[in-house]
Amino acid sequence: MFTLVRRRIRTAALALSAIAVVAFGTTATSGAAAAPALAKQGPTSVAYVEVNNNSMLNVGKYTLADGGGNVFDVAVIFAANINYDTSTQSAYLYFNDNVQRVLDNAATEIRPLQQKGIKVVLSILGNHQGAGFANFPSQQAASAFAQQLSDTVTKYGLDGIDFDDEYAEYGNNGTGQPNDSSFVQLVTALRTTMPDKIISLYYIGPAASRLSYGGVDITSKFDYAWNPYYGSWQVPGVALPKSKLSPAAVEIGATSQSTAADFASRTVNEGYGVYLTYNLDGADRSADVSAFSRELYGSDAVYTP
């Protein structure tokens, strides 16, 4: 038996005294060119990191014993927020202190991963204030938020944006309920401004079921979509190729090694191209990681502090 685990609410998510709004119009942070990752064959492995508690650098500490390639291909900063300004009645991008610290220290927190060939993506999450991806009141409002996201990716030298439509609490602060046009307009605008960056979908919430409006279907605009329930195998209901889907979702240290191995085996045998993990911390998790890396890549994982 496995246990379904939804992502935990981050501590201090509502600490408005620590608001950090993106400053636009500044020069983008530039990093050294990424070194080519050592070759490996198999699915794309994704690691979400709770930066309130853990370092992004943990993602780069795992390599394959056979060949030395990175275990993880995509590292997700969990998480920035979509907040709501009651005075302007508009959504805005918010970073708590820990997310802001990671971004401000991109040279030491992000660039080392990218130099190993690991993509670094910023996850965006609701914050109990009524603002979400599915209730922008107009196309202009959706496009304005998309521009904030794109500017953040440019400023901090990130590789993309991940959408996680949880904890919005639609209706709070007089905000609207989910509508059919909002997420379509948001993702369309974001893909226009970020044609070559990652846009991924954590398949949960009202936004995930609203991918088509007015003759526009945004499904093909996503690079990846994944199952949001840790400890389970569920194919996301998105009409993407199997190569872009992760039915597997494991929480490292919480999902059993046997379950993680089983999901990895299914991923390969059933032709899926992504394997999702969550909550990689600073401990030596090589036994947990090896449980799935053996099935995905035919190799144990080596942890290097």
N, C-alpha and C positions, 0 to 999 in steps of 0.2 A: 504493500500500500504506500502511496505517496501523499504528502500533505500539500494542499494548495496554499501558496503564500503570496499575497499581494505585497507590493512594495510598501515598506514602512514609511510613515510620515516623518519627514526630517525634523529634527529639533530646531527650535527657534525660527521656524519658517515664517512666523508672523511678526517677527521683531522689526517693526517698521522704523524704529529708531536707528536701525542699521542699514537703511535703504541705500543702495548704490545704483544710481541710474546711469545707463551707458552714456558716455560723452562722445558725441559724434563729431565728425569733421577733423578728427585727429589723424596723425600719420599711422598707418598700419604697422604693427610689429612684424619685422621680417626675421626669419630664422635661417640657419644654415640649410643648404639643400639636403634633403633626406637621402641617406645612403640606401642603396637597394637592399631590401630585406633578403635574407638567405632563402633560397628556394625551398618551398614545401608544397606538397600536393594535398588537397583536401578542402573541407568547408572553411568558410570565414568564421573565426572565433571572436566573439564580442565580450568585453568585460565592462560592466558598469561599476563605478567606484563612488561610494558615498564620501564625498570630500569633506563633509562635516567631521568625519572620524578618521579618514585614511588618505594616503598619498596616491596621486595619479601615477607616480613612478613605480608603484607595485606592479603595474601591468607589464612593464618592461623587464621584470626580474625573472621571467619564465621563458626558457628556451627548450628546444627539443634535443634530447640526448643524441638522437640520430640525425645529424646534419646541422644542428645548432640554430635552426630557424626560430623565429618568434612563435610562441604558442598562440598569442593573441594578435589579432590583426586590427581591431578597432577598440579604442578606449573611450568610454563615455563618461563625461563629467556630470555627475548627478548631484544637484541639479539647480539650474536657474529657474526663475518663476515668471509667470505672467500675472502681474498685479493690476489693481484697478485704482485709478485716481478719481476720487469722488468729486473733486472740484472741477476737473475738466471732463469728467465722465468718459474717460478713455483708458484703454489698457496700455501698460508699459512694461518693459523688460526690467526685471529686478534681480540683483545678485546679493545673496547674504554674504557675511564677512568671509566665510570660507571659500565660496565660489570666487568672490572678488580677489582673494589672496592667490588662488590658482592662476587666474587670468593675469593679474598684475605681475606675477612671477613666471610668465610663460617661458622665459629663457631657461629656467631651471625645472619647471613643472610639466611643461608641454613639449618644448623643443627636443629634449632628449628622447622622448618616445618617437616623435616624428623622424628624428635622425636614424632611428632603428627601422623605419618603414612602417610604424604603427600610426594609423589615422586617429586623430583626436576630435571627438564630436561633443557638442554641448547639448545636454538634455534640457527641455523646457517643460515645466510642470505647473499645474494650477496651485493656487495659494489661498483657497477658502474665501476669496474676496468677490466672487461672482464673475470675474473675467476668465474667459476660456477661449479656445480656438474655434468654438462652434457658435459663438454669439456676438460676433462683431456686428454692429448695427448697419454698416455700409461697406461697400467695396473699398472706399477710401480709407476707412479705419483698418480693414484687413491689410491693405497694402502698406499702410504706415507702420504696422507692427512687423510685417515682413521686412521692411527696410531696416528696422531696428535690429532684427536678427542678422540680416546680411551684413550690416555695418559692424556688428560684433564679431562675426566670423573674419571679416577683413582686418579689423583692428588688432585682434589677438592672434591672427594667423592660424585659425582653426580649420578643420577639414569638413565641417558640416553641422547640421542641426537635427536633433531627435525630438519628435513630438510625443508627449505623454499626457493624455487628457484625463488626468485624475485630480481630485481635490479642488476643482474649480468652484464647486457649489454654486452652480448657475442660479441666478435670481438674487443672490446676496447684493446688498448695496443698490438695489433697484435695477440691477442688470437684467438683460433679457434671457429668455430660455433659448436653448439651442435652435438654430435655424439651418436650413439646408444649404444656403449659399456660402456661409462664412468660411468654413475650412477649405472649400474648393477655391475661393478667392485668395485665401492666405497662402496656400501651397502653390497655386499658380503664380502669384506675385513673387514668392520666394525662389521658385525654380527659375524664373526669368532673370532675377538678380544674381543667382548662384547656379549657373548652368553646369558647372563642373564639380560641384561640391556634393557631399552626401546629404540626403534627406531621408531619415528613417522614421518608421511608425511603430511605436509601442502600441500594440493593437488592443486598445481599451477606450472606453468612454464614448460620449456622443459623437465626437469628431470621427472616430474610426468607422462609424456606420454611415457617414455622410461624405462619400467620396465622389459623388456625381451630382451636377446641378446645371440646368440650362444648356444641356448638350455637351458640357465639359466634364470629362472623367479624368481625375488626377491620379489614378492608380499607377500609371506608367511613370509618373514623376518621382515615385519613391524608389530609392536604391534597395531598401530592405524593409521588411515588416516582421515582427516577432511576437511570440506568445507572451502574455504578461503575467502568467500564473506560474510561479516558481515551484518546482517539484512536479510539474505536469507536462504532458505531451499533447499539444493542441495546435492544429494547423490554423494560422491566422486566416480570417475570411477575406483575403485580398487576392485579386486575380493577377498576382505576379507569378513569374516563373518560379519553380521550386528552388532554383539557384539563389533566389533573393529572399527566401522564407526560412524562419526558424520555428518549427513546432516545438523544439526542445527549449526548456527554460529551467535553469538550475541555480540555486543559491549556494555558492561555495561555502562549505563548512556546515551547511544545514541540510541540503539535499544529500542523501546517502551516496556513497561512491558507487554502489551497485546500480542505483537508479541513474546516476550521471553516465555511467558506462553504457547502460542499456539505451538511453536516449542518444548517445553518440553513435552507437551501432545502428540504431534505426535511422539516424540522420544520413549515414553513408549508404545503408542498404536501400533506403527509400528515395534516394536521390535528392535530398535537400542540401542547400548550399550554405547554411548559416547555423551556428550553434551559440546560443545566448547564455551568458553567465552574469551573476549579480553579486555584489558585496565582496569583491576581492579586497582583503585587508592586508596588514603588514606582516602577518605570521607566515611561516613556511607552509604553504598549502600544496606542496609538490605532490603529496599523495592524492589529494582531491583532484588536482589538475591532471595528474597522470591517468586517473581513472577514465577521463574522457579523451585525453590526448592519444592514448594507446589505440583507441577505436577510431579516432578521426585521422590520425597521422602515422600510426604504426610505431609510435615512440613514446617513451616516458618523458616527463617534464623535469627539467633541472631548475632549481631555485638558486639564484645568485643574489645574496643580500646587497 
